[in-house]
Amino acid sequence: MQIIFKTLPFLKKITNQKILSRSIFTKFLITTLTTSNILLVESKPYEITNFNALEPGSLNISVYIFHDRNRNGTYDLGDKSMAGIETELTKPNGMIVKTTSNKNGYTNFKMSLGSSNYRHIDKDGELYTFKVLEPPNWQISAGNKTQKIVFLRQIGSPGGLIADEAPNWVGLAPNLTIKGQIQGNKNKLPHDLIFEAISPNKKKKNIKYRENGEFIFPVYQGEWELIFKSKSINWEQKKTINVRHAPIELMNIFVGKNKLPISGKLRIENFDWIKYSDLEKIPDGHLGLKWDYLLAMNNKRSRGPGYINVLNSGHAIGYSSSGHPVTIKALRGEKFDFIGGFFTVAWSKANGEELKIEAYRNGKKVFEDEFQLSHLGPKWLEADLRKIDELKFSTKHYWQFAAEDLHFRIKDELK
C-alpha cells in the first residue's frame, strides 16, 4: 500500500489566512483527508513496551520494621511502624551498607543490575545478607534478625533484578521494666521498709532496692499491684500499674506521705482533635487548662523517629515547640491531677536526653524529678501528681520531646 502526501491548495489558503484555530484546522484536515484519496497516518503515543529492550534502572527493596506492641511474634492489628532502626546489608564482596528505617518503618535498599553505586544490590545469582541491629534493651520478637537472600536477573523488571524470596518484616519489643526511686525523709529509708510486687497472675515477690531507694525490675504485660510499707512508721502505700507496650518510670513515692484525694474526672489528651492541619497551637481553655509551648502535630509530619515512635492512639502527638520548656496550668482557683503519659525525645542525635518534671501548688514547688528519654520508643511516666495548679516539662539540652496520651484528672464542670 502506498501512502501519498499531497498539499491541498485550499488548505494552504486557510492556513495562511489563519482564520481557524489549530484544533478546528486539525479536525477539518482529518475529515477532508479521510474523504479524499489521501491516507491518514495514525500516531501511537501509548505503545506497548518492549521489555526485552528495557534498560534496568533502580527499585527499592525493603525490610519493614515494626514495634510488636502485643509481643505475640507477628505483625497484626495494633502494631506500629518503627523509625530509626538500622538494618545492615552485607554484599557478596563483604562490603557492608547500613540503612535506617524511615517514618513508615521501611529500611530501603536499591536493586540495580550492573550499577557502579556501592550501595546498590547489583549482581545476579549472588547471596545478600540483611541483618536488623537490635538497640540496647530491645529484642527481636517477630521475624528473623538475619535474612539471606539470592537476587536473580529479570529482564524487563525496573531494576533488572528480583529477590528469589523477598525480605520479611521484623518486629521489635522493648524489655519491659518498672524503674524508680523511693524517697525517704532526709534521704533516709526506714530499716524495715518492704517493697512487694504482685504480678497479673497474682504471684507476689519482694523487690530489692538500693540504699538510696533506687530500683528496677522486669515485668510483663498486665496489671501489677505495688505495695510499699513500713511497720516502724505505720505507713503503707499501694499503686496499681497497667504495663502495656512501654517500660515504666515510676515517680513520686515518698515514705511516710499519704496520697491526697483525686481532683476530678479522668481526661486523656491524645491530640487527635487536630484534623484539618498538620500543626496547631493548643489554645488556653482546652480541657480546662492553660497551655504554653506544647504543640499538637500529625505524627507523620516530621521525620524525627521520636515523633513517629511515641504514637499510641490515633494520628496525632504533642511536642515541645523549639525544645523550650512546656507549662500546663489550671485556671484561676482550680486544681488538677497529672497521672502520667508516654514520652520520647524527637531526634536520634538526642537519645538519652533528660526530661525534668516539676509540679507546683499555690506557687510552691511540691515535686521535681527527671528521667532519660529514647527516640526508639516511649516510656510511660507514672507520676500521680495530685491537686497541683502548675506542671512544667523541660529537657536538659533543649531537644524537643514528644508526648502522647497524657492522663489528667480535672473537675467535671470543666469542658
VEXDREN-2710 file (C-alpha; in Angstrom, 1 decimal):
% VEXDREN-2710
k/r/px/py/pz
1/MET/0.0/0.0/0.0
2/GLN/1.4/3.4/-1.0
3/ILE/0.9/6.4/1.3
4/ILE/0.5/9.6/-0.7
5/PHE/1.3/13.0/0.9
6/LYS/-0.1/16.0/-1.0
7/THR/-0.5/19.6/-0.3
8/LEU/-4.1/20.8/-0.9
9/PRO/-4.3/24.5/-2.1
10/PHE/-7.5/25.2/-0.2
11/LEU/-5.9/24.0/3.0
12/LYS/-2.8/26.1/2.4
13/LYS/-5.0/29.1/1.8
14/ILE/-6.9/28.6/5.0
15/THR/-3.6/28.1/6.9
16/ASN/-2.1/31.3/5.5
17/GLN/-5.2/33.3/6.4
18/LYS/-5.0/32.0/10.0
19/ILE/-8.8/32.1/10.3
20/LEU/-9.1/28.8/12.0
21/SER/-7.8/27.6/15.3
22/ARG/-5.3/24.8/15.4
23/SER/-7.9/22.3/16.8
24/ILE/-10.5/23.3/14.2
25/PHE/-8.0/23.1/11.4
26/THR/-6.8/19.7/12.5
27/LYS/-10.3/18.4/12.7
28/PHE/-11.0/19.8/9.2
29/LEU/-7.8/18.3/7.8
30/ILE/-8.6/14.8/9.2
31/THR/-12.2/15.0/7.8
32/THR/-11.0/16.2/4.4
33/LEU/-8.2/13.6/4.1
34/THR/-10.4/10.7/5.1
35/THR/-12.9/11.6/2.4
36/SER/-10.1/12.0/-0.3
37/ASN/-7.7/9.6/-1.9
38/ILE/-5.0/10.5/0.7
39/LEU/-4.5/8.0/3.5
40/LEU/-4.3/9.3/7.1
41/VAL/-1.1/8.3/9.1
42/GLU/-2.2/7.3/12.7
43/SER/0.2/8.1/15.5
44/LYS/0.7/5.7/18.6
45/PRO/1.7/7.7/21.7
46/TYR/1.0/4.7/24.1
47/GLU/2.9/1.9/22.5
48/ILE/3.3/-1.4/24.3
49/THR/6.7/-1.6/26.0
50/ASN/9.3/-3.9/24.5
51/PHE/10.5/-5.4/27.9
52/ASN/13.4/-7.2/26.2
53/ALA/14.9/-3.8/25.2
54/LEU/14.2/-2.1/28.5
55/GLU/17.4/-0.9/30.3
56/PRO/17.4/-1.6/34.1
57/GLY/17.0/1.4/36.4
58/SER/16.7/1.0/40.2
59/LEU/13.9/-0.1/42.6
60/ASN/13.7/-0.2/46.4
61/ILE/13.5/-3.5/48.2
62/SER/12.8/-3.2/51.9
63/VAL/12.9/-4.8/55.3
64/TYR/9.8/-3.5/57.2
65/ILE/10.4/-2.8/60.9
66/PHE/7.6/-2.6/63.5
67/HIS/7.0/-2.3/67.2
68/ASP/5.4/-5.6/68.2
69/ARG/3.3/-3.9/70.8
70/ASN/1.4/-7.0/71.9
71/ARG/4.6/-9.1/71.8
72/ASN/2.9/-12.0/70.0
73/GLY/5.6/-12.6/67.4
74/THR/3.6/-11.4/64.3
75/TYR/2.6/-8.2/62.6
76/ASP/-1.0/-7.7/63.4
77/LEU/-3.6/-5.1/64.4
78/GLY/-2.3/-2.6/66.9
79/ASP/1.3/-2.9/66.0
80/LYS/3.1/0.3/64.8
81/SER/5.7/1.2/62.2
82/MET/9.1/1.8/63.9
83/ALA/11.5/4.5/62.7
84/GLY/15.2/4.8/63.5
85/ILE/16.2/1.1/63.4
86/GLU/19.3/0.2/61.5
87/THR/19.5/-2.7/59.0
88/GLU/22.8/-3.9/57.8
89/LEU/23.3/-5.3/54.3
90/THR/26.3/-7.5/53.6
91/LYS/27.1/-7.7/49.9
92/PRO/28.7/-10.7/48.2
93/ASN/32.1/-9.0/48.3
94/GLY/31.9/-8.5/52.0
95/MET/31.1/-4.8/51.8
96/ILE/28.5/-3.6/54.5
97/VAL/25.9/-1.0/53.8
98/LYS/23.6/0.3/56.6
99/THR/20.2/1.9/56.3
100/THR/17.8/3.3/58.9
101/SER/14.1/2.6/58.9
102/ASN/12.1/5.7/57.8
103/LYS/8.9/7.1/59.3
104/ASN/6.9/4.4/57.6
105/GLY/9.0/1.6/59.0
106/TYR/10.9/0.7/55.8
107/THR/14.7/0.2/55.6
108/ASN/15.2/0.7/51.8
109/PHE/17.9/-0.7/49.6
110/LYS/18.1/-0.3/45.8
111/MET/18.3/-3.1/43.3
112/SER/20.0/-2.1/40.1
113/LEU/21.7/-4.7/37.8
114/GLY/25.3/-3.8/37.0
115/SER/25.2/-0.5/38.9
116/SER/28.5/1.0/40.0
117/ASN/26.9/2.6/43.1
118/TYR/28.4/0.7/46.0
119/ARG/25.1/0.9/48.0
120/HIS/23.1/-1.0/45.4
121/ILE/22.2/-4.6/45.1
122/ASP/23.8/-5.0/41.7
123/LYS/24.7/-8.7/41.0
124/ASP/22.5/-11.6/40.0
125/GLY/22.9/-15.1/41.3
126/GLU/24.7/-13.8/44.5
127/LEU/23.8/-14.0/48.2
128/TYR/23.0/-10.9/50.1
129/THR/22.5/-10.8/53.9
130/PHE/20.1/-8.5/55.7
131/LYS/20.6/-8.1/59.4
132/VAL/18.5/-6.0/61.8
133/LEU/20.6/-4.4/64.5
134/GLU/18.9/-4.6/67.9
135/PRO/19.1/-1.5/70.1
136/PRO/20.1/-1.9/73.7
137/ASN/17.2/-3.1/75.9
138/TRP/15.2/-4.2/72.8
139/GLN/14.7/-7.7/71.4
140/ILE/13.6/-9.2/68.1
141/SER/10.2/-10.6/68.8
142/ALA/9.0/-11.4/65.2
143/GLY/10.6/-12.5/62.0
144/ASN/14.3/-13.3/61.5
145/LYS/17.0/-11.0/62.7
146/THR/19.2/-12.2/59.8
147/GLN/17.8/-13.0/56.3
148/LYS/19.9/-14.4/53.5
149/ILE/18.5/-13.7/50.0
150/VAL/19.7/-14.5/46.5
151/PHE/18.8/-12.0/43.8
152/LEU/18.1/-13.2/40.2
153/ARG/18.3/-11.4/36.9
154/GLN/14.9/-10.5/35.5
155/ILE/15.0/-8.8/32.1
156/GLY/12.4/-6.0/31.8
157/SER/12.0/-5.5/35.6
158/PRO/12.5/-2.0/37.0
159/GLY/15.9/-2.8/38.4
160/GLY/16.9/-5.8/36.3
161/LEU/16.8/-7.9/39.4
162/ILE/14.3/-9.6/41.7
163/ALA/14.6/-11.3/45.0
164/ASP/14.3/-15.1/44.9
165/GLU/12.4/-14.6/48.2
166/ALA/11.5/-11.1/49.3
167/PRO/12.7/-9.9/52.8
168/ASN/10.1/-10.4/55.5
169/TRP/9.1/-8.0/58.2
170/VAL/11.0/-7.8/61.6
171/GLY/9.3/-6.9/64.8
172/LEU/11.0/-5.5/68.0
173/ALA/9.8/-5.2/71.5
174/PRO/11.4/-3.4/74.5
175/ASN/12.5/-5.0/77.7
176/LEU/9.6/-4.2/80.0
177/THR/10.7/-2.9/83.4
178/ILE/9.4/-0.7/86.3
179/LYS/12.0/1.7/87.4
180/GLY/12.0/4.4/90.1
181/GLN/13.3/5.6/93.4
182/ILE/11.7/5.5/96.9
183/GLN/12.3/8.9/98.6
184/GLY/13.0/8.8/102.3
185/ASN/12.8/11.5/105.0
186/LYS/16.1/13.4/104.8
187/ASN/17.3/10.8/102.3
188/LYS/16.9/8.0/104.9
189/LEU/14.7/5.0/104.5
190/PRO/13.1/3.1/107.3
191/HIS/15.1/0.0/108.3
192/ASP/12.0/-2.2/107.8
193/LEU/10.8/-0.9/104.5
194/ILE/9.3/-3.6/102.3
195/PHE/8.6/-3.3/98.6
196/GLU/6.3/-6.0/97.2
197/ALA/5.0/-6.5/93.7
198/ILE/2.0/-8.7/92.8
199/SER/2.0/-9.8/89.2
200/PRO/-1.0/-10.2/86.9
201/ASN/-1.1/-13.9/87.7
202/LYS/-1.2/-13.0/91.4
203/LYS/2.3/-14.1/92.3
204/LYS/3.9/-11.9/95.0
205/LYS/7.7/-11.1/95.2
206/ASN/9.8/-8.8/97.2
207/ILE/11.6/-6.2/95.2
208/LYS/15.2/-5.3/96.1
209/TYR/16.2/-1.7/96.2
210/ARG/19.5/0.2/96.6
211/GLU/20.5/2.1/99.7
212/ASN/19.4/5.3/98.0
213/GLY/16.0/3.8/97.2
214/GLU/16.5/3.2/93.5
215/PHE/15.0/0.1/92.0
216/ILE/14.4/-1.6/88.6
217/PHE/12.8/-5.0/88.0
218/PRO/11.4/-6.9/84.9
219/VAL/7.7/-7.1/84.3
220/TYR/5.3/-8.4/81.7
221/GLN/2.1/-7.0/80.2
222/GLY/-0.9/-6.8/82.5
223/GLU/-1.9/-5.1/85.8
224/TRP/0.6/-5.1/88.6
225/GLU/0.0/-4.1/92.2
226/LEU/2.9/-2.4/94.1
227/ILE/2.9/-2.2/97.9
228/PHE/5.3/-0.1/99.9
229/LYS/5.1/-0.5/103.7
230/SER/7.0/0.1/106.9
231/LYS/5.7/-1.0/110.4
232/SER/8.0/1.2/112.3
233/ILE/6.4/4.4/110.9
234/ASN/3.0/2.8/110.4
235/TRP/2.9/3.6/106.7
236/GLU/1.7/1.8/103.6
237/GLN/1.1/2.9/100.1
238/LYS/-0.4/0.9/97.2
239/LYS/-0.2/1.6/93.5
240/THR/-1.8/-0.2/90.5
241/ILE/0.3/-0.1/87.3
242/ASN/-1.0/-1.3/84.0
243/VAL/2.0/-2.4/82.0
244/ARG/1.4/-2.2/78.2
245/HIS/4.0/-1.9/75.5
246/ALA/6.4/0.5/77.2
247/PRO/8.8/0.5/80.2
248/ILE/7.5/2.3/83.2
249/GLU/9.2/5.3/85.0
250/LEU/7.6/5.3/88.5
251/MET/7.9/8.6/90.4
252/ASN/6.5/10.4/93.5
253/ILE/7.0/7.6/96.1
254/PHE/7.7/9.4/99.4
255/VAL/8.0/7.3/102.5
256/GLY/5.6/8.4/105.2
257/LYS/3.4/10.5/102.9
258/ASN/-0.1/9.6/102.1
259/LYS/-1.8/10.5/98.8
260/LEU/-4.2/13.4/98.5
261/PRO/-7.7/12.8/97.3
262/ILE/-8.2/12.8/93.5
263/SER/-9.2/16.1/91.8
264/GLY/-11.9/15.1/89.3
265/LYS/-12.7/13.2/86.2
266/LEU/-10.2/11.4/84.0
267/ARG/-9.4/13.1/80.8
268/ILE/-6.9/11.9/78.2
269/GLU/-5.2/14.3/75.9
270/ASN/-4.4/12.3/72.7
271/PHE/-4.2/15.4/70.4
272/ASP/-6.4/13.7/67.8
273/TRP/-8.6/16.7/67.7
274/ILE/-6.2/18.1/65.1
275/LYS/-7.8/17.1/61.8
276/TYR/-7.5/19.8/59.2
277/SER/-3.9/20.9/59.6
278/ASP/-0.6/19.3/60.4
279/LEU/0.3/21.6/63.3
280/GLU/-1.7/23.6/65.8
281/LYS/-1.0/25.5/69.0
282/ILE/-3.1/24.3/71.9
283/PRO/-5.4/27.0/73.0
284/ASP/-5.9/28.1/76.6
285/GLY/-9.1/26.6/78.0
286/HIS/-8.6/23.3/76.2
287/LEU/-9.5/20.6/78.8
288/GLY/-10.0/23.4/81.3
289/LEU/-6.2/24.1/81.4
290/LYS/-3.8/26.7/80.1
291/TRP/-1.1/25.6/77.7
292/ASP/2.2/27.1/76.8
293/TYR/4.8/25.8/74.3
294/LEU/3.1/22.4/73.7
295/LEU/2.0/22.0/70.1
296/ALA/-0.3/19.3/68.6
297/MET/1.0/17.7/65.4
298/ASN/0.2/14.9/62.9
299/ASN/2.9/12.4/63.8
300/LYS/3.7/11.8/60.1
301/ARG/4.6/15.4/59.6
302/SER/8.2/15.0/60.7
303/ARG/11.0/12.5/60.0
304/GLY/12.2/12.6/63.6
305/PRO/11.9/9.0/64.8
306/GLY/10.7/10.0/68.3
307/TYR/7.7/11.8/66.8
308/ILE/6.8/8.6/65.0
309/ASN/7.6/6.1/67.7
310/VAL/5.7/7.9/70.5
311/LEU/2.3/7.4/68.9
312/ASN/-0.1/5.3/71.0
313/SER/-3.5/6.1/69.5
314/GLY/-5.0/7.9/66.6
315/HIS/-2.7/10.0/64.4
316/ALA/-1.5/13.0/66.5
317/ILE/1.0/13.7/69.2
318/GLY/2.2/16.7/71.2
319/TYR/5.7/18.1/71.3
320/SER/7.7/21.0/72.8
321/SER/8.0/23.9/70.4
322/SER/11.7/24.6/69.6
323/GLY/12.6/22.4/72.5
324/HIS/11.6/25.1/75.0
325/PRO/10.0/24.3/78.4
326/VAL/6.3/23.4/78.4
327/THR/3.9/24.8/81.1
328/ILE/0.4/23.5/81.8
329/LYS/-1.6/25.5/84.3
330/ALA/-5.0/25.2/86.0
331/LEU/-7.5/28.0/85.5
332/ARG/-7.5/30.5/88.4
333/GLY/-8.6/29.0/91.7
334/GLU/-8.7/25.4/90.2
335/LYS/-6.5/22.3/90.7
336/PHE/-5.9/19.2/88.6
337/ASP/-4.1/15.9/88.8
338/PHE/-1.5/14.7/86.4
339/ILE/-1.4/10.9/86.3
340/GLY/1.1/10.3/83.5
341/GLY/1.8/9.8/79.8
342/PHE/4.0/8.5/77.1
343/PHE/7.3/10.4/76.3
344/THR/10.1/10.2/73.8
345/VAL/12.9/12.5/72.6
346/ALA/12.2/13.5/69.0
347/TRP/15.6/13.0/67.3
348/SER/18.2/10.2/67.3
349/LYS/21.0/12.7/68.0
350/ALA/19.5/13.4/71.4
351/ASN/19.0/9.8/72.5
352/GLY/19.3/9.8/76.3
353/GLU/18.1/13.4/76.7
354/GLU/16.8/14.1/80.2
355/LEU/13.3/15.2/80.8
356/LYS/12.6/17.2/84.0
357/ILE/9.2/17.2/85.6
358/GLU/8.2/19.9/88.1
359/ALA/4.9/20.4/89.9
360/TYR/3.6/23.4/91.8
361/ARG/0.8/24.1/94.2
362/ASN/-0.1/27.7/95.2
363/GLY/3.2/28.9/93.9
364/LYS/5.3/26.4/95.8
365/LYS/7.2/23.6/94.1
366/VAL/5.9/20.3/95.5
367/PHE/7.7/17.9/93.2
368/GLU/10.7/17.6/90.9
369/ASP/12.3/14.6/89.2
370/GLU/13.8/13.6/85.8
371/PHE/14.4/10.6/83.6
372/GLN/16.1/9.7/80.3
373/LEU/14.2/9.7/77.0
374/SER/14.7/7.4/74.0
375/HIS/13.9/8.1/70.3
376/LEU/13.2/4.4/69.7
377/GLY/10.1/4.1/71.8
378/PRO/8.2/5.7/74.6
379/LYS/8.4/5.3/78.3
380/TRP/5.3/5.6/80.4
381/LEU/5.8/8.2/83.1
382/GLU/3.7/7.2/86.2
383/ALA/3.7/10.5/88.2
384/ASP/0.4/10.5/90.0
385/LEU/0.7/14.2/91.0
386/ARG/-2.5/15.4/92.7
387/LYS/-4.1/18.8/93.4
388/ILE/-1.5/20.8/91.6
389/ASP/-2.1/24.0/89.7
390/GLU/1.1/24.1/87.5
391/LEU/3.1/21.5/85.7
392/LYS/6.4/22.0/83.9
393/PHE/8.3/19.8/81.4
394/SER/11.8/20.7/80.2
395/THR/14.7/19.0/78.5
396/LYS/18.3/19.5/79.8
397/HIS/19.7/20.3/76.4
398/TYR/16.6/21.9/74.8
399/TRP/15.9/19.0/72.4
400/GLN/12.2/18.5/71.5
401/PHE/10.4/15.9/73.5
402/ALA/7.3/14.2/72.1
403/ALA/4.3/13.2/74.2
404/GLU/1.2/11.1/73.8
405/ASP/-1.9/10.1/75.7
406/LEU/-1.4/12.4/78.7
407/HIS/-3.7/11.5/81.6
408/PHE/-5.2/14.2/83.7
409/ARG/-8.0/14.4/86.3
410/ILE/-10.0/17.6/86.0
411/LYS/-13.2/18.8/87.7
412/ASP/-16.3/17.6/86.0
413/GLU/-17.7/21.0/85.2
414/LEU/-14.6/22.0/83.2
415/LYS/-15.2/21.3/79.5
END
